[in-house]
Amino acid sequence: MNNKSINKYFPIFILPTLIAFSLFFLLPFVMGIGLSFTKFTTVTNAKFVGLANYIKAFTFDNDFIHALLFTSLFTAVSIVTVNVFAFSLAILLTKEIKGTGIFRSIFFMPNLIGGIVLGYIWNLLINGTLAPLGVDITFDAKYGFWGLVILTNWQLTGYMMVIYIAGLQNIPGELIEAAQIDGAGHLKILFRVKIPMVMPSITICTFLTLANTFKMFDQNLALTAGAPEHSTEMLALNIYNTFYGRVGWQGVGQAKAVVFFIIVALIAFVQLKFSTRKEVEQ
């Protein structure tokens, strides 16, 4: 099929996807932004209130600010730990060691488990570990924080590892051999050759870790449900509890959702710009 035929039939092939995207994403998204400026219980009784919902979200609800700070700290810690562990495993599993294929499969498996199931599994494991101390994961916010970090690392490390392995395997062997001939040791090869060469993989893994952790909901709900007293409540769970758990706060919940979207979009944009620039520099 030549280019003229492709151009001729392109609108026909793209139309179903475009209609579905408009109906199930674009239209609800625009309606959601509009509803954030109203007080409503259903879309049919919405009353315009201007910026009142946004003001209420930031001034009348301290839990929202705490959830934002908690989520930001959790995301920062998880990005570092997940990618350090994933890259370290990738380095080990690209060496000529027997059984590396089996180990790759084992480390990847946790990513296949659903978030709710994973949260309940780790809730049981962590509570069982803390039982001799007479406490559980909801006793103190620090237990919930590090429980979420452990869960996230267990779930995401294997997935990021696969991406790093692909990047490491694409490094030309001649480049590493040339560095060895020049007298470079293992650390110098790692920091001067391997890491610069896998910058595209680092960009992808950082973005995926950021997106998965900042938007986390299922695992947070199953592991701590925000306890104790909303101190381990992340942004997505806070928005959910505001919208469905507080009478008359649907508009505020919608405003929080819009703020949440803007924050995620800005962070993702800045991160991609920074990482892409580092790739070009390398």
TAWOCOR-V210290 format. One record per backbone hydrogen bond with DSSP energy under -1.0 kcal/mol. CO is the residue of the C=O (numbers start at 1). NH is the residue of the N-H. If there is no record, write none. Layout:
# TAWOCOR-V210290
CO NH
CO NH
This chain:
# TAWOCOR-V210290
2 6
3 7
4 8
5 9
6 10
9 13
10 14
11 15
14 18
15 19
16 20
17 21
18 22
19 23
20 24
21 25
21 26
22 27
25 29
26 30
27 31
28 32
29 33
30 34
31 35
32 36
34 37
35 38
37 49
37 50
39 47
42 45
47 39
49 52
51 55
52 56
53 57
54 58
55 59
56 60
62 66
63 67
64 68
65 69
66 70
67 71
68 72
69 73
70 74
71 75
72 76
73 77
74 78
75 79
76 80
77 81
78 82
79 83
80 84
81 85
82 86
83 87
84 88
85 89
86 90
87 91
88 92
89 93
92 95
95 97
97 100
99 103
100 104
101 105
102 106
103 107
104 108
105 109
108 111
109 112
110 113
114 118
115 119
116 120
117 121
118 122
119 123
120 124
121 125
122 126
123 127
124 128
125 129
126 130
127 131
130 133
130 135
131 134
136 139
140 144
141 145
142 146
143 147
144 148
145 149
146 150
147 151
148 152
149 153
150 154
151 155
152 156
153 157
156 160
157 161
158 162
159 163
160 164
161 165
162 166
163 167
164 168
165 169
168 171
172 176
173 177
174 178
175 179
176 180
177 181
178 182
179 184
180 183
185 189
186 190
187 191
188 192
189 193
189 194
190 195
193 197
194 198
196 199
198 202
199 203
200 204
201 205
202 206
203 207
204 208
205 209
206 210
207 211
208 212
209 213
210 214
211 215
213 216
217 221
218 222
219 223
220 224
220 225
224 227
226 232
228 231
230 233
234 238
235 239
236 240
237 241
238 242
239 243
240 244
241 245
246 249
249 253
250 254
251 255
252 256
253 257
254 258
255 259
256 260
257 261
258 262
259 263
260 264
261 265
262 266
263 267
264 268
265 269
266 270
267 271
268 272
269 273
270 274
271 275
272 276
273 277
274 278
275 279
276 280
277 281
278 282
